[in-house]
Amino acid sequence: MNITLYFLIIKYFNKIKHQSLVMTALLSACCICSVSGNTKAQNAMENRISLKLSNVNLTKGLTAVEDKAGCVINYNPAIFRTAHQISIDVKDMPVAQVVQKMLEGTGVTYKVSDPKTILLYKLPDPVKQGKISGKILDEKGEPLPGAGIKIVELNRTASSSVDGSFSISLDPGNYTVEISYVSYQGRRVTDVIVKSGQNTPLSISMKPASETLTGVVITGGYKKTSTEGLLAKQKNSAELSNGISAEQISKTPDANLGEAIKRITGISTVDNKYIVVRGMGERYNSATLDGTVLPSTETGRRSFSFDLIPSNLIDNVTVSKTITPDMNAGFAGGLVQINTKDIPDANFTSISIGSGVNDNSTGKDFYSPKRGKYDYLGFDDGRRDFPKDLRYTVDLNPSRPDIPRAEDKFAQSRRFTQDNMTLYKSRAPIAQNYQFTLGRVMNVDTSSTFGVIGSLSYRNTQNISDVSDFRRGFFNMGTNNYGNFYNFNTTWGAILNAGLKLKNHRISLRNTYTRKFENNISIINNYLETASETEIATRPPNQRINVNPTFLDLLQNKLGLQHQLGKVKLEWDIARTGITRNQKDVIRRDLYPQLVNGKYILMDWTNSSQTGDFPNSRHHYLNKETDYNWNVSGSAPFSLANTRNTLKAGYSGTRKQLTFDWQGAQLNHFDKITPDSLLYLPLAEKIKPENLNSKGFVWQVQPWLIDGYEGKSQQHAGYLMLDNRFNEQFRLVWGVRAEYYKYKELRNPSNAPALGDTDINTSDVAWRWLPSANFTYSPTQKINLRLAYSRTVVRPEFLERVRFQMYNPDLDGYVYSEGVTSTRVDGLDFRAELFPGLGETLSVGAFYRYFDKPVELTRRTALDGRFEYILDNSVWAKNYGLEMEFRKKLSFISDLAWLSDVSVFGNATYIHSDVRSNIRATAGKEPVLSKVKRPLYGQTPYLLNAGIQYDGSHLGLNLVYNRTGRKTYIVAVNAADIDYQRPYSQFDAQVSYKFVKPGIEIKLNAGNLLNQKIEYYNNQKSYDLQGQGGVSEGDNRALLKPGFTDNYESGDLKTFSQRIGRTFSLQLNYNF
């Protein structure tokens, strides 16, 4: 029976007249008497029934029981949330048990209201517990393992784990929490509200107990206490640092760390990939991933490409600008510490889907070679593979007896079966990105937790840049230089981190994998400077095409353990990090107009004696580095003469090995043999097998086009560090690090030119002693005055130590090293910090760096008149500047509630540098000491970031402005040849809306709204080329004209200009 009928009867009774009620009551009494008599006659609940049903609706099953047992089952259908299917097969079972079996898993139960009636009703929803979790910290922001946490109302206790963290599951309610630790003042936190299914964060900062305050317990409300704990962690780092959190990154349009990192004080970027910290170029900065130093991602260059790290994998990024002895990295500007997401405090799942457009790209013509089947997945299907075991095709070269000569160079040429040179036109589609993150946590007991987090992201973009100037190389010095850059990018990112927290131990396993497939195609057009207006109007331009497909992989696996043994804390970890950079079938092409039968065609040029990458060649470069890092350290607190101290000692080791192999082939014809009918063919026809013969073409392999390098290094370091705390105001973290370094060359390339002084000393000092000290004076709880000194060493990467040259399409020239040695850097820093409240800061600081033998890439004129770029040691350099940062909530303006959700923030940096270098104006000349005053590579005189953020419960708004001053992009022997980037501004915005209950958030991002042209130039018109002095005396070869500066002025040469367009994207996030 269904009690819905009763409600209909009541509704009917409400409509009838009062006179009818008497008759109705009499009839009802008769019915009741009749039913009572039947009940006494028989109790249906004692019946036993047999029933077999398969996949039927629950209501039909209940009706079948009524029919079999001769009973009535009353219920409201609303108690069943969804249609419930059942299957049952019972024999001779009591009716009540059959009903109970049917109701399993429905949240509904029954009771017998009389011998022949069963009443069904909904059970109340079970109470879902909430959680209190956080960390117990000391006054320095360091974790306190083994601290006691007590829930007063329940008399329930727990203790913090080795990293100071704790997690307690509780029923919803209002609690008082007490925290205790030996020799620290106790804390009592009131009004800690736990809500069903939610986590209440609570981080506590403990203060040492003095003799006069023994037994004193400090009591405070939840909001005030949690604020103090987070503030202690923010302000008590030993070194000077700045950072950005995942939350801050999520409020910008930044898709990867290369785009986001320039928001940090004192940091600018080159091509949104490489960072410059305080005016010090990418080689003077290091990066760590979850505490392990990352290898270089670039070939022959000490640099990391930060666009390889998707932003959704990041928990936070901290840039340390001073060093402490326990840092296993060499840097002068900053150490970028990338931390991936840690195990969560509560279970969660997050899904994100997004797409975007670029007003300079989407829907427009996009040129690229034929794509492989898996390009959108970021993998090659084999079409770009180079033939294996290539042999050189020219006459026997006595300098390379290790490479055998090809027996049949035409047969070898026909092994190049794929045409990756011809360009095809398509339409640039919208960008797409997808993210999935899953976190799970399980409380083993009151002090033990196991958690795991995994995240996967995918992004594909196809962007077009409009190039209006390109005059850096020999080809591009003509007129009307213009063209386009086409970038196809697929990026994957994945993490899988797991951790087990025990009372006195913590074990963590971190795994990160990222992959980026980037195919950069550049098409640059120009006319010779001698071309007339008629020629420009009637003939196609000269054209240079570069195709650079690059597959870049990063894989890191790290195991870490922490142990708290009484007061002694032991930590150790081991990690493997691998970088693979695979540039497959890199294409170089020159095309020139040719008059054929009265009509101009744009012909792919070939010659019979090609010696470089142009006019036509293809290449394969494979760079693989594997690093093993391990660390072990121990620390222990002790008291001495009324001071609180911590002694930390440790050892770290690194073993690296790199192999680099390259192959190349040049398309040549045969002078006076290959007929014009073949020369005028399109490139796709020229390289067909039937035309690769003695009367057509050959893929010529020179000895320097098959070569390789292999090297390995090892570094061992021990350190001793003291953290001295003199009362509550003075802190000194100081110590020394001893590093042993050894480099061994296993295989050396031979394709770079000899430069005269062939006995350049590139050996390194085996042992280095590196002291550092960080002093902090805190006159109040919210003010820090910091002073730091450090000495560090920046060592060259493998290929920087050898003479290896490689064509760089962005510079349109060859880049090589003259063999460089390490740079020693001494630094001084000062900073004053004010922390008005949680998330608020104001700081002002100054810094100074002295470089002994700094390494820079310098532009120089080659013997044939072309420009080349050489990596070399200068003599010394000085770098100094000022920094300022602020973040403030606007709640101080008035008591309006919404103002507490509005913050303004910004930072500014002023930088100046001087470099003294040895110069060689032309290759082959002896170097002399230069007197040219110029800045360091990468330096900009100022950096500005500013923004305003509104973060309401539903609506969010973030506006961010970034400006970079004139940046030194390429340094040169002559001041007039230095390449600068003009000041550049960027404005980004985000509007977001949160649907809190379903966990949905929508974000609308707008990037690069100003769409300012990116311009580079040199001061060719600002200098007097006939100025006093000459290079032989080490003076300037050119002097600034009166009234001119190094800023861009009319008549200076624009070396490169491009516009990248505005981006607009929509992203949907669902968290549950």
PAKOL-162865 format. One line per 5 residues: number of its first residue (from 0); their letters; for each residue z, x, y of C-alpha. Coordinates in steps of 0.5 Angstrom, whole numbers. Layout:
N
NUM) A) Z/X/Y; ...
This chain:
1072
0) MNITL) 0/0/0; -1/2/7; 4/1/12; -1/0/18; -1/-7/16
5) YFLII) 6/-8/18; 4/-6/25; -2/-11/25; 3/-16/23; 8/-14/29
10) KYFNK) 2/-14/34; 0/-21/32; 8/-24/32; 8/-22/39; 2/-26/41
15) IKHQS) 5/-33/38; 9/-38/41; 17/-38/40; 17/-45/37; 13/-42/31
20) LVMTA) 18/-36/30; 23/-41/26; 18/-43/21; 16/-36/20; 23/-34/19
25) LLSAC) 24/-39/14; 17/-37/10; 19/-30/10; 26/-31/7; 23/-35/1
30) CICSV) 18/-28/0; 24/-24/0; 28/-28/-5; 22/-28/-9; 21/-20/-9
35) SGNTK) 29/-19/-10; 28/-23/-16; 22/-19/-19; 26/-13/-17; 32/-14/-22
40) AQNAM) 27/-16/-27; 24/-9/-27; 25/-2/-24; 18/1/-24; 21/8/-22
45) ENRIS) 23/9/-29; 15/8/-32; 12/14/-34; 4/14/-33; -2/18/-35
50) LKLSN) -7/20/-30; -13/24/-30; -17/25/-23; -22/30/-21; -23/32/-14
55) VNLTK) -22/25/-11; -19/23/-4; -11/23/-4; -11/16/-1; -15/14/-7
60) GLTAV) -10/18/-12; -4/14/-9; -8/7/-10; -9/9/-17; -1/11/-18
65) EDKAG) 0/4/-15; -4/0/-20; -2/4/-26; 6/4/-24; 6/-3/-21
70) CVINY) 9/0/-15; 8/0/-8; 7/6/-4; 8/5/4; 6/10/9
75) NPAIF) 2/11/15; -5/15/14; -3/19/21; 2/23/17; -4/27/13
80) RTAHQ) -7/31/19; -14/32/15; -17/29/9; -14/32/3; -18/32/-4
85) ISIDV) -14/33/-10; -15/34/-18; -9/32/-23; -9/31/-30; -2/29/-33
90) KDMPV) 1/25/-39; 7/21/-40; 10/23/-33; 15/19/-29; 12/16/-23
95) AQVVQ) 16/20/-18; 14/27/-21; 6/24/-21; 7/23/-13; 11/29/-12
100) KMLEG) 5/33/-15; 0/30/-11; 3/31/-5; 4/39/-6; 1/43/0
105) TGVTY) 1/37/5; 7/37/9; 9/30/6; 15/28/2; 17/21/-1
110) KVSDP) 24/17/-2; 25/11/-6; 27/5/-2; 28/0/-7; 26/0/-15
115) KTILL) 19/-2/-14; 18/2/-7; 16/9/-5; 16/11/2; 12/17/4
120) YKLPD) 14/21/11; 12/27/14; 17/33/14; 18/37/21; 14/43/22
125) PVKQG) 18/49/20; 21/53/26; 16/59/27; 20/66/29; 19/70/35
130) KISGK) 21/77/36; 24/82/40; 21/89/40; 20/95/45; 23/102/45
135) ILDEK) 30/106/47; 29/111/52; 33/117/55; 33/118/62; 27/123/62
140) GEPLP) 23/117/58; 24/121/51; 25/116/45; 32/116/42; 32/115/35
145) GAGIK) 37/112/31; 40/108/37; 44/101/35; 41/95/37; 46/89/36
150) IVELN) 44/81/37; 51/79/40; 51/71/38; 49/73/31; 53/79/30
155) RTASS) 46/82/27; 45/90/28; 39/94/27; 37/101/29; 31/104/33
160) SVDGS) 26/109/29; 24/116/30; 20/114/36; 25/110/39; 22/103/37
165) FSISL) 25/97/34; 23/90/32; 27/84/31; 25/77/28; 29/72/31
170) DPGNY) 29/64/31; 27/61/38; 33/62/43; 37/65/48; 40/72/46
175) TVEIS) 45/78/49; 43/84/46; 47/90/46; 45/98/45; 49/104/44
180) YVSYQ) 47/111/43; 52/117/42; 54/120/48; 50/115/52; 53/109/56
185) GRRVT) 52/103/53; 47/97/55; 48/90/55; 42/85/56; 43/78/57
190) DVIVK) 38/72/58; 33/75/53; 29/69/51; 25/69/44; 20/64/44
195) SGQNT) 17/61/37; 11/65/35; 11/70/41; 14/77/42; 19/79/47
200) PLSIS) 18/86/50; 24/90/51; 24/97/53; 31/100/55; 33/106/59
205) MKPAS) 39/109/57; 44/114/61; 48/120/59; 56/118/59; 60/122/63
210) ETLTG) 67/124/62; 70/119/67; 65/113/64; 67/113/57; 66/107/54
215) VVITG) 63/103/60; 58/98/58; 52/97/63; 50/89/64; 44/87/66
220) GYKKT) 39/81/66; 33/81/62; 28/82/67; 31/88/71; 33/92/65
225) STEGL) 26/91/62; 23/94/68; 27/100/68; 25/102/61; 18/101/63
230) LAKQK) 19/105/70; 23/111/66; 17/112/62; 12/112/68; 16/117/72
235) NSAEL) 19/122/67; 13/125/64; 14/133/65; 7/135/68; 3/132/73
240) SNGIS) -1/126/71; -5/120/73; -8/115/68; -11/108/67; -9/103/61
245) AEQIS) -14/99/57; -12/93/61; -14/96/68; -21/98/64; -22/91/62
250) KTPDA) -22/88/69; -28/92/71; -35/92/68; -34/99/65; -37/99/58
255) NLGEA) -35/106/56; -30/111/58; -35/115/62; -36/109/67; -28/108/67
260) IKRIT) -26/115/68; -28/116/75; -23/110/77; -17/116/76; -15/120/82
265) GISTV) -19/126/83; -24/125/78; -32/124/79; -37/124/74; -44/127/73
270) DNKYI) -49/122/70; -43/117/68; -42/122/62; -39/129/64; -33/129/68
275) VVRGM) -31/133/74; -23/134/76; -21/136/83; -28/139/84; -28/143/78
280) GERYN) -34/142/73; -34/139/66; -33/146/63; -26/147/66; -23/140/63
285) SATLD) -21/139/56; -21/132/52; -16/130/46; -17/124/42; -10/122/39
290) GTVLP) -7/129/41; -13/133/38; -18/137/42; -25/134/42; -31/139/41
295) STETG) -36/139/46; -42/134/45; -47/138/48; -52/144/46; -50/151/49
300) RRSFS) -45/147/54; -38/147/54; -37/139/56; -36/132/53; -40/126/54
305) FDLIP) -35/121/55; -40/115/54; -39/116/47; -32/113/47; -33/105/48
310) SNLID) -28/102/52; -25/97/47; -22/102/43; -18/105/48; -10/104/49
315) NVTVS) -10/108/55; -12/115/58; -8/120/61; -11/126/65; -5/131/65
320) KTITP) -7/136/71; -1/141/70; 0/144/63; 6/145/59; 7/150/53
325) DMNAG) 6/145/48; -1/143/50; -6/146/45; -12/146/50; -15/150/55
330) FAGGL) -16/147/62; -16/148/70; -18/141/72; -15/136/67; -13/135/60
335) VQINT) -16/128/59; -12/125/53; -15/119/50; -11/115/46; -14/109/41
340) KDIPD) -10/103/40; -3/103/36; -1/99/31; 1/92/34; 8/89/35
345) ANFTS) 5/82/32; -1/80/28; -7/78/32; -15/78/32; -19/79/38
350) ISIGS) -27/77/38; -31/79/44; -39/77/45; -42/79/51; -49/80/54
355) GVNDN) -52/82/61; -58/83/65; -60/89/70; -64/87/76; -68/93/75
360) STGKD) -70/93/68; -69/86/64; -76/83/63; -80/89/66; -85/94/62
365) FYSPK) -81/98/58; -85/104/55; -83/108/48; -86/111/42; -86/106/36
370) RGKYD) -79/104/34; -76/105/27; -74/100/23; -66/101/24; -66/103/32
375) YLGFD) -63/97/34; -57/99/29; -57/106/31; -60/110/25; -67/113/24
380) DGRRD) -71/110/18; -74/117/17; -80/117/22; -77/122/26; -76/127/20
385) FPKDL) -79/134/21; -83/137/15; -78/141/11; -79/149/10; -83/150/16
390) RYTVD) -86/157/17; -89/160/23; -97/160/23; -98/166/28; -100/174/25
395) LNPSR) -94/177/22; -88/179/27; -84/185/25; -78/182/29; -78/176/25
400) PDIPR) -78/179/18; -74/173/15; -79/168/16; -85/168/12; -92/166/14
405) AEDKF) -95/160/12; -101/161/7; -105/155/10; -103/153/17; -107/147/17
410) AQSRR) -104/144/11; -97/145/14; -100/142/20; -102/136/16; -95/135/14
415) FTQDN) -93/132/21; -95/125/19; -92/121/24; -94/119/31; -88/119/35
420) MTLYK) -92/121/41; -96/115/43; -92/111/48; -92/103/47; -91/98/52
425) SRAPI) -85/92/51; -81/88/55; -74/90/56; -69/85/53; -62/83/55
430) AQNYQ) -56/87/54; -52/85/48; -45/87/46; -40/85/40; -33/87/39
435) FTLGR) -28/85/33; -21/87/33; -15/86/28; -8/88/28; -3/86/22
440) VMNVD) 4/88/22; 10/87/17; 17/88/17; 19/92/11; 27/91/13
445) TSSTF) 31/91/19; 29/98/21; 22/99/17; 15/97/20; 8/98/17
450) GVIGS) 2/96/21; -5/97/21; -10/96/27; -18/96/26; -23/95/31
455) LSYRN) -31/95/31; -36/95/37; -43/95/38; -47/95/44; -55/95/45
460) TQNIS) -58/96/52; -65/98/55; -65/100/62; -70/103/67; -69/107/73
465) DVSDF) -74/108/78; -76/115/80; -78/116/87; -78/124/88; -77/129/82
470) RRGFF) -78/136/85; -74/141/81; -79/145/77; -86/148/77; -90/142/75
475) NMGTN) -86/137/80; -87/141/86; -93/137/88; -94/131/92; -93/123/91
480) NYGNF) -88/125/85; -85/118/82; -84/115/76; -79/112/71; -74/114/66
485) YNFNT) -73/109/60; -67/109/56; -66/106/49; -58/106/47; -55/103/41
490) TWGAI) -47/105/41; -42/104/35; -35/105/35; -30/104/30; -22/105/29
495) LNAGL) -18/104/23; -10/106/25; -4/105/20; 3/107/21; 9/106/17
500) KLKNH) 16/106/21; 22/108/18; 29/109/21; 29/116/21; 21/117/20
505) RISLR) 14/115/22; 8/116/18; 1/115/22; -6/115/20; -11/115/25
510) NTYTR) -19/115/24; -24/114/29; -32/114/29; -37/113/34; -44/114/34
515) KFENN) -49/113/40; -57/113/39; -60/115/45; -68/115/46; -69/118/53
520) ISIIN) -76/117/56; -79/120/62; -85/119/65; -87/123/72; -93/123/76
525) NYLET) -96/127/81; -102/130/85; -103/137/87; -101/139/94; -108/140/95
530) ASETE) -110/133/93; -114/129/99; -113/122/100; -120/120/97; -117/124/91
535) IATRP) -111/120/91; -114/114/91; -120/115/86; -117/119/80; -110/118/76
540) PNQRI) -104/122/77; -102/128/73; -97/126/68; -91/129/65; -88/126/59
545) NVNPT) -81/127/55; -78/124/49; -71/126/47; -69/121/41; -61/124/40
550) FLDLL) -57/121/35; -49/123/36; -44/122/32; -36/123/32; -31/123/26
555) QNKLG) -24/124/27; -19/123/21; -11/125/23; -5/125/19; 2/125/23
560) LQHQL) 9/125/21; 15/125/25; 22/126/22; 29/125/25; 34/130/22
565) GKVKL) 41/128/26; 39/131/33; 33/135/30; 26/132/31; 21/135/27
570) EWDIA) 13/133/28; 7/136/24; 0/133/24; -7/136/21; -14/133/23
575) RTGIT) -21/134/22; -26/133/27; -33/133/27; -39/133/32; -46/132/30
580) RNQKD) -52/132/35; -59/131/32; -65/131/37; -70/129/32; -78/130/34
585) VIRRD) -77/131/41; -83/131/45; -86/134/51; -93/132/54; -97/134/60
590) LYPQL) -103/129/62; -109/131/67; -114/127/69; -121/129/66; -128/126/69
595) VNGKY) -132/124/63; -138/120/63; -137/119/71; -130/116/69; -123/119/70
600) ILMDW) -119/119/63; -112/121/63; -112/127/58; -107/130/54; -108/137/55
605) TNSSQ) -108/143/50; -109/150/50; -111/155/45; -105/160/47; -99/156/49
610) TGDFP) -92/160/50; -88/154/52; -86/147/51; -92/145/55; -97/142/55
615) NSRHH) -96/139/48; -90/140/43; -85/137/39; -78/140/37; -72/138/32
620) YLNKE) -65/141/34; -59/140/29; -52/142/32; -46/141/27; -39/143/29
625) TDYNW) -33/142/25; -26/143/27; -19/143/23; -13/143/28; -6/143/25
630) NVSGS) 1/143/29; 8/143/27; 14/143/32; 21/142/32; 26/140/38
635) APFSL) 34/139/39; 38/137/44; 44/141/46; 49/142/52; 51/148/56
640) ANTRN) 55/149/62; 55/141/64; 47/141/63; 43/137/58; 38/141/55
645) TLKAG) 32/140/50; 29/146/46; 22/146/43; 19/151/39; 12/150/35
650) YSGTR) 6/153/32; -1/150/33; -8/153/29; -15/151/30; -21/153/26
655) KQLTF) -28/152/28; -35/153/25; -42/151/28; -49/151/26; -55/150/30
660) DWQGA) -62/150/27; -68/148/31; -76/148/29; -82/147/34; -89/146/34
665) QLNHF) -94/147/39; -101/143/39; -106/148/40; -114/147/40; -119/153/39
670) DKITP) -122/156/45; -129/155/45; -129/152/38; -126/146/39; -131/141/42
675) DSLLY) -130/137/48; -131/130/44; -125/132/40; -121/135/47; -122/128/50
680) LPLAE) -120/124/44; -113/120/45; -107/124/43; -106/119/37; -113/121/34
685) KIKPE) -112/129/36; -106/129/31; -110/125/25; -110/129/19; -118/130/19
690) NLNSK) -118/133/26; -112/138/24; -117/144/22; -121/150/24; -125/146/29
695) GFVWQ) -120/142/32; -113/143/32; -107/146/29; -99/145/30; -98/152/32
700) VQPWL) -91/155/30; -89/161/34; -83/166/31; -78/163/36; -79/156/34
705) IDGYE) -76/157/28; -69/160/29; -62/158/28; -55/160/30; -48/160/26
710) GKSQQ) -41/162/29; -34/161/27; -27/162/31; -20/161/30; -14/160/35
715) HAGYL) -7/161/33; -1/159/38; 6/159/38; 10/157/44; 18/156/46
720) MLDNR) 19/151/51; 26/149/55; 27/142/58; 33/143/63; 37/137/66
725) FNEQF) 42/139/71; 45/133/73; 41/127/74; 37/130/80; 34/136/77
730) RLVWG) 29/138/71; 26/144/69; 21/144/64; 19/151/63; 16/156/57
735) VRAEY) 11/161/55; 5/160/50; 2/166/46; -5/165/44; -9/169/39
740) YKYKE) -16/168/39; -22/171/35; -29/169/35; -34/172/30; -42/171/30
745) LRNPS) -45/170/23; -52/168/26; -56/170/32; -62/167/36; -67/171/39
750) NAPAL) -71/166/43; -68/168/50; -71/173/54; -68/180/55; -65/181/62
755) GDTDI) -65/188/63; -57/189/62; -57/188/55; -50/191/54; -46/185/57
760) NTSDV) -39/185/55; -38/178/52; -31/180/48; -25/177/49; -18/179/49
765) AWRWL) -15/177/43; -8/176/45; -6/172/51; 1/170/54; 1/164/58
770) PSANF) 7/162/62; 8/155/65; 14/151/69; 14/144/72; 20/143/76
775) TYSPT) 22/136/78; 27/134/84; 29/126/84; 34/125/90; 34/117/88
780) QKINL) 32/113/81; 25/112/85; 23/118/88; 20/125/85; 19/131/88
785) RLAYS) 15/136/83; 13/143/83; 9/146/78; 6/153/76; 1/155/70
790) RTVVR) -3/160/67; -9/158/62; -15/161/59; -22/157/59; -26/160/53
795) PEFLE) -34/159/52; -37/155/47; -41/158/41; -48/158/44; -45/160/51
800) RVRFQ) -44/167/48; -51/168/46; -58/169/49; -61/162/47; -65/158/51
805) MYNPD) -67/151/51; -72/146/56; -68/141/60; -72/135/62; -67/133/68
810) LDGYV) -68/140/71; -75/141/69; -74/148/67; -71/153/61; -63/154/61
815) YSEGV) -60/160/58; -54/164/58; -53/171/59; -47/172/55; -41/170/58
820) TSTRV) -33/171/57; -27/167/58; -24/165/65; -17/166/66; -14/161/71
825) DGLDF) -7/161/75; -5/154/78; 0/151/83; 1/144/84; 6/140/89
830) RAELF) 7/132/89; 12/127/92; 12/121/88; 15/114/90; 16/108/85
835) PGLGE) 18/102/89; 18/97/83; 14/96/76; 7/98/77; 8/100/84
840) TLSVG) 7/107/86; 6/112/92; 4/119/91; 2/125/96; 0/132/93
845) AFYRY) -3/139/94; -6/143/89; -9/151/88; -13/154/83; -15/161/82
850) FDKPV) -21/163/77; -22/170/74; -29/170/72; -31/163/73; -37/161/69
855) ELTRR) -43/157/73; -50/155/71; -54/158/77; -61/157/79; -66/163/80
860) TALDG) -73/165/80; -76/167/74; -81/173/73; -87/168/73; -85/164/79
865) RFEYI) -82/158/76; -74/156/76; -70/158/71; -62/156/70; -57/161/67
870) LDNSV) -50/161/65; -46/167/68; -39/169/70; -38/170/77; -33/175/80
875) WAKNY) -27/170/82; -27/163/85; -21/159/89; -20/151/89; -15/147/93
880) GLEME) -14/140/96; -10/134/97; -9/128/93; -6/121/95; -5/115/90
885) FRKKL) -2/108/92; -1/101/88; 3/96/91; 4/88/90; 3/84/96
890) SFISD) 10/80/94; 13/83/100; 9/79/105; 12/73/104; 15/69/98
895) LAWLS) 9/65/96; 9/66/89; 1/67/88; 2/74/92; 6/77/87
900) DVSVF) 0/77/82; -4/80/88; -4/88/88; -8/93/92; -9/100/90
905) GNATY) -13/106/91; -13/114/91; -17/119/95; -18/127/94; -20/132/99
910) IHSDV) -23/139/96; -25/145/98; -27/152/94; -30/159/95; -34/163/90
915) RSNIR) -35/170/90; -41/172/85; -45/177/82; -53/175/84; -59/177/81
920) ATAGK) -65/174/86; -70/175/81; -70/176/73; -70/184/71; -66/186/78
925) EPVLS) -60/189/78; -54/184/80; -50/186/86; -44/182/90; -46/176/94
930) KVKRP) -43/174/100; -46/167/100; -40/162/101; -41/156/97; -37/151/93
935) LYGQT) -36/151/86; -41/147/81; -39/140/81; -35/140/87; -35/134/92
940) PYLLN) -31/135/99; -28/128/98; -27/122/93; -25/115/94; -23/109/90
945) AGIQY) -20/103/93; -19/96/90; -16/89/90; -13/85/84; -11/78/83
950) DGSHL) -8/77/76; -6/69/75; -4/66/69; -11/63/69; -16/66/74
955) GLNLV) -17/73/75; -21/77/80; -22/85/81; -26/88/86; -27/96/86
960) YNRTG) -30/101/91; -32/108/89; -35/113/94; -36/120/92; -38/125/98
965) RKTYI) -43/131/98; -43/134/91; -45/141/89; -50/139/83; -54/146/82
970) VAVNA) -51/153/85; -56/158/87; -57/165/89; -59/163/96; -56/158/100
975) ADIDY) -62/154/101; -63/153/94; -57/150/92; -58/142/90; -53/137/93
980) QRPYS) -52/130/91; -52/126/97; -45/121/98; -46/115/94; -42/109/94
985) QFDAQ) -41/104/88; -38/97/88; -36/93/82; -33/86/81; -30/82/76
990) VSYKF) -28/74/76; -24/72/69; -21/65/67; -16/65/61; -15/58/57
995) VKPGI) -9/60/55; -7/55/49; -14/56/45; -13/64/47; -20/64/50
1000) EIKLN) -22/68/56; -29/69/60; -31/74/64; -36/75/69; -38/82/71
1005) AGNLL) -42/85/77; -43/92/77; -47/97/82; -47/91/87; -49/96/93
1010) NQKIE) -55/99/88; -55/105/93; -61/110/91; -58/116/88; -61/122/92
1015) YYNNQ) -61/130/91; -63/135/96; -63/142/98; -63/145/105; -70/148/105
1020) KSYDL) -71/146/112; -64/147/115; -64/155/113; -68/160/117; -71/164/111
1025) QGQGG) -72/170/115; -65/171/117; -61/177/117; -60/181/111; -62/181/104
1030) VSEGD) -60/180/97; -60/188/96; -54/188/101; -51/182/98; -52/178/104
1035) NRALL) -55/171/105; -62/171/104; -62/165/109; -58/163/115; -57/156/117
1040) KPGFT) -61/154/124; -57/152/130; -54/145/130; -56/144/122; -51/143/116
1045) DNYES) -51/143/109; -51/135/109; -58/132/108; -62/132/115; -69/130/116
1050) GDLKT) -74/135/113; -70/138/107; -73/137/100; -71/131/96; -71/134/89
1055) FSQRI) -69/128/85; -68/120/87; -67/114/83; -65/107/83; -61/104/77
1060) GRTFS) -61/97/79; -55/92/79; -52/89/72; -49/82/71; -46/81/65
1065) LQLNY) -42/75/62; -37/76/56; -33/71/52; -26/74/49; -22/70/44
1070) NF) -15/72/42; -11/69/36
